[in-house]
Each structure stands twice: as C-alpha cells, then as structure tokens.
Amino acid sequence: MRNTLRLALLIGAAFGATAANAEQPEGNWMVRFRAVDLRPANESSGLGGNNAIHVEDKWIPEVDFSYFFTKNIAAELILTVPQQHDVKLNGTTIGSFKHLPPTLTLQYHFAPDATFRPYVGAGVNYTVISDDHLVGGAAKLDNDSWGGALQMGFDYKIGPNSYLNFDLKKVYIQSDVKVGGAKVAEVKVDPVLIGIGWGFKF
C-alpha cells in the first residue's frame, strides 16, 4: 500500500511541478494517476460451499485518460498493470492468479467550470485472467471476463490545470473454476475500487 501510494504521489508531484510553471488553457483531455484500494466482493458457489473462496484485498496503481466531448460529457479509459491475488478456500491459501482489468466508462460531469466537479459514470470492463495456479495446478480459471462498471467521484481544482481526484467504482468480474475442464465453482470477484489521486487537464 505504501509503495503504491508513494508512486502515485511522486508521479503527480512531477507533473504538478511542470504544470505549476504556467497555466495552459484547459483542453479536451485529462490524465489522472490514482492509488486504488481494491476490495473484492468474494461471492462464490460450488467448491467448498457458498462464499468459501476469497480473493485478497490489495492496493494497486491506476492511470486513466479522459476525453471530454463537451464540458459535461467525457469518456474515460481506466488502466493498470496485471495484478496478482492470493486465493483462499475456507481460510486456507490454495493458489494465486493475475488479472488485467481495463475499463471504459462514459461520464457526466455536473459542474465543469466550478472548483468542485462531481461526476457519475457507467461502462464496461474486460478482464484478462492469467498465471492462475490453484490447488497445485489442478484447477483453472476462465481466461477472461466481461462485465459492467459503475462510477462516481469528483475532481477538486488545486492549481493551474491541476486537480485532486476521488473516485469510487463497482466493477463486475466473475470466472468459473474448472478441474479437468469441468466447472466446479463460480467466483464473483465484483470489486469495489476506492481511489485517490491527481489529475491534469490539457
């Protein structure tokens, strides 16, 4: 958590130092860097009983790019690097997997010219699952997952073209657990993501 938060703040500080030299007219693009607390819902069925499979919480880095079609309407592409998670079955670690969850949302910004700028968004998530090692390699997860995404947050102007950002997302991710090709469980990761970071509009 500390390393992720430190990285996000260092990147923001570097860009902020450059932006502070001279204010530029705000254009249609915005980039944000966030430290995000990923909290899986951990709903499962099948193997070990209902809700027996748990995916660990963790802090992750996030970067996103937004394009404003109008002052109020924007599209945001949310990116991170592949994240590894430990998996537990009834409290016992049974392996791990990696996932890469790019998400695209369409947002509505309520007060585009104010200092405090709240927004809501909705869109789609595509998750690539890889390097899954469960139960000594006997169990496998589906390779990918499609699902919806909901979002709300705000940007708070703190300097020339510079913003503090708070963001809350609910992303729907699920995968089947298979042994020998046969489905033995269904896991709904469905995380809530709580992010704080810095943004720059240009």
N, C-alpha and C positions, 0 to 999 in steps of 0.2 A: 504493500500500500504506500509506504513512504517513498520508495523509489519511483513509483508511477506518478504520485502527486508532485514530487520534486521535478521529474522530467517535464510534466505539463506546465509547471510554473516557470521553469527555465526557458522553455520554448516561447511561452507567452511573453516573458520579460525581454527576450532577444528581439522579438518582433515589435514589442511595445516601445523599446528604445529607439528603433528605427522610425516608427510612426510618430513618436513624440517630437521629432525634429521639425516636421512641417505637416500641417493638416492638409489632406487631399480631399477633393470633392468625393462624396460618397457615391460609388457606382452601384452596379447591379450584383456584385459578387461579395460574398462574405466567407471567411475561413475561421473555424473555431478549433481550439485544442482543449480537450477535456480530460480530467481524471474521473473515471466512472466506477461506481460500486455496483457490481453485477450480482443480483440476488435471485437465483433460480426458484421457481415455484415448487419444484420437486413433487410433482404428482405422477404416480406410476401405477400400473396394474400388471398382474401376472407374476413374474418371478419374485418370490419372497413375500407376496401379498401386496395389498394396495398401499401405495406410498412408501414402499420399503426401500426404493432406490433413491439415493440422494446425490446430487451434483454440488460440489463445493461452491460457496460464495468466493468472489475474488475482486480485487481492483484491477482495472485494465486501462490502457491509454486509448484515446479516441481522437480522431480528426474528422472534421466534416466540411463539406463545401456546399454553399447555398447560392442559388441564382434567383434573384428577385425579378419576376416577370412584370410585376407592378410594385408599388410601395407596400401593398398588403399581402401579396401572394408570392410565395417562394417555393422552390423545390430544394430539398436537402439530401445529399448523399453522405451517409454515415459509414466510416471505415475504421478498422482497427487491424491488428496483426493476429495471426492464428493464436488462439488461447488454449492452454492445456488445463483440464479439470480432472481432479480425482473423483472417482465414483465409489460410493459406499452402498452396501446391501445390509440393511438392518444393523448399521453401525460399523461394519467390517469393510475395509477397503478392498475392492475387487478389481481395480484397474484404473485406467485413465483414458481420455480421448482429447482430441483437439477440435476446435470449431472456429470457422471464419464466417462471421455473420454480417455482410454488407446489407444496409437497409436504405431504402429510398422513401422519403415522405414528401407529401405536399402540405405546405403550412399556410396558415392565415395569421398575419401579424396585426394586432389590434390598434397599436398607436405608433406607426412607423416614424413619426417625427418627434416623439417625446423622449425624455431621458430614460424612462422605464417602459420597456417594449415587450409586453407579453405576447405569446403565440400558442397556437394549438396545431397539431398535425396528425396525419394518418397516412399509412402507406403499406409497403410490402417488404418482407425480409426473405432473403435467400441464404441459407446456412449450409456451408460445406463442412462435413464431418470427416476427419481423417485420424490416422495414427491411433485407432481405438485398440486398446489392449485390455480386454475384460475376461475375468475368470481364466487366467493363464492362456489367453488367446482362443479359448473355446467359443466365446460369444462375440458377435459383431454387431455394430450399429449400421443403420441405413447411411448411405453416403451423403445424402443431402436432405434438406427440409425447406418447404415453402410455408410462409405464414404471414399474418397481418402484423401491423405495428401501429401503436397509438403513442402520441407525444404531446407534452405540454411543457412550457418553460418561459423564460424571459431573458432578454438582453438589457443590461443596465449600462448606459454610457458613462465611461470614466475618463475619457480623454479624446483627443482628436482621432476619429475613426475607430476608437478602441472601446471594447465592451466587456463587462463581466457577464458571464453566462451561467444560468442554472437550467438544467434540463432533466426531465423525468420521462422515461419511456417504458412501455409494456410491449414486449416482443414475443410473438408466439412461435416457439420452436419445439418440435416433437420428433421422436425417432423410435423405430421398432428395434428391439433387441432380438437377435436371431442366433440360434445354435444349430449348426448343420443345415442352415438355410431355412429352418422352421422358426416362426415367431414364437418367443416365449414370454415377452413382456413389451409394454409400450411405456415410453418415458416422455413426459411433458416437461421440458425444461422451463419454458414460458417465463423468462426472467423479467424482473423489474430492474431498470438501469437508472441509477441516480448519479447525475454528472454535474461537475462544476468546472469552469474553465474560463478561457479568454478568447475573445473574437476580434477580428479586424475586418472592416468593410471597405471595399475599394472599387 
